[in-house]
Amino acid sequence: MKSYAFSDLNRQSGEVLDAALAAPVMLQKRGKPKLVMMSVEAYERLTYPRAYTIENSPPEILAELLEGLNELIDGK
């Protein structure tokens, strides 16, 4: 994981942000890790449930499931 000092955000904000979009980045204050910056996609992978029921499934996941089931039924 790349690591930057808080002061780097002022001097190299573009580089720090580009790195955080590619992979999580650690931000340090006085040499100690304080924060991790990451893309929304990386955050969502960490925080969203990994298993769903029909009742709590996001609409796009449910649509994919139904499409796959219909393909199986139709023999595709």
Rosetta blueprint (number, residue, H / E / L):
1 M L
2 K E
3 S E
4 Y E
5 A E
6 F H
7 S H
8 D H
9 L H
10 N H
11 R H
12 Q L
13 S H
14 G H
15 E H
16 V H
17 L H
18 D H
19 A H
20 A H
21 L H
22 A H
23 A L
24 P L
25 V E
26 M E
27 L E
28 Q E
29 K E
30 R L
31 G L
32 K E
33 P E
34 K E
35 L E
36 V E
37 M E
38 M L
39 S L
40 V H
41 E H
42 A H
43 Y H
44 E H
45 R H
46 L H
47 T H
48 Y L
49 P L
50 R L
51 A L
52 Y L
53 T L
54 I L
55 E L
56 N L
57 S L
58 P L
59 P H
60 E H
61 I H
62 L H
63 A H
64 E H
65 L H
66 L H
67 E H
68 G H
69 L H
70 N H
71 E H
72 L H
73 I H
74 D H
75 G L
76 K L
